[in-house]
Amino acid sequence: MENSKKKKKKDRKPLFILFAFFAVFGLFIYLISIPSPEENAKKELITAYNKDAVKQVWEKYKLKLHDSESFLLAIRTKLSTMQLTDAEIKDCIGWLPPAPESLNIIVIPDLSNRIDLIPGQIDSDKKTMEAIWNAFESTCKLKKDSHDRLIVDVTDKHQAGGEFEKIANNLRFNLSDHKGKTNRLYFTQELSNQYRNAVNTMYVSAKGKELGADYYRYFRQYLESNLKKPNFFTKYKNKVIILTDGYIEPQDEKAYTKLYGYEKILYPVAKKGDLKDMINKINKHDFNIPSANIDLSNTEILVCEVTERKSGEGRDSIILEAYWKDWLYRMAAKDVVFYERQKASAATIETIKKFISS
């Protein structure tokens, strides 16, 4: 009898094993058929027809999917397909995780008669331009798939003896098209030589054929098209570097930095050396450089190579700094660095390196 029972149990064992197999297999099929949180989130994104609906999807799934690059990409892509205003884009960027950061450097050298009148100015400018390139390369070469950019522009397309348009393309460097490879491969010796040769050509062409450098006109008409606005995929840092003696005196036009004829008003304040008092004096007498209709809130500006004329030694520098800072901050500049020409080029190089890398 006992043998009979044992035999029946033994006969049933394969059935139990088969049943267990189908149970486990069925559970496996069930589990893999359940949509993942990411699949659910992406389905909900399809029906999100405004930025608020997209934000709701983000808030709902961000804790579970905070490490998912594909989910974040789907959110950014969905927002980018919408017709959003600048204010709405700014709002969305505020609640999204920070996008990768890229530099947008705009260099605007003053090719007016300062390069002839100030001894050694061309050589000093070239050293500064070299420092800018080296800092750009050093800051960007360790990145990959970045959108860093450096361009050299002039205030008037007729500057550089009317030759600037011919060399402009050799002074534009954009890493946006350098995809899938480290930026080290972009910064070749050939590229560095292209930059140096173009800079040299620009100054050779400008020497003896100078036009006044109208920075007011440049800011009003051209700068905005060269600035980069942050978007859902890239956070841009705009860095504007201006090489100038500091005097904004367009050829055959009124001076925007009013000094001559106003010495009795400005020089007593300059002697005290208080920048705030000087800005107040300029405002009190309505000497201000007119504001351009441009938003500089995402732009840092370095004004360098500033050089006082002999007639204004010890006084003009603080007046010029007051004019520039009052002007640029009224256009909401994020930061303004005003730097006088130094005999020790190492100090200038360090200033440029810090400005670009920070």
Disulfide bonds with the S-S distance in Angstrom:
none
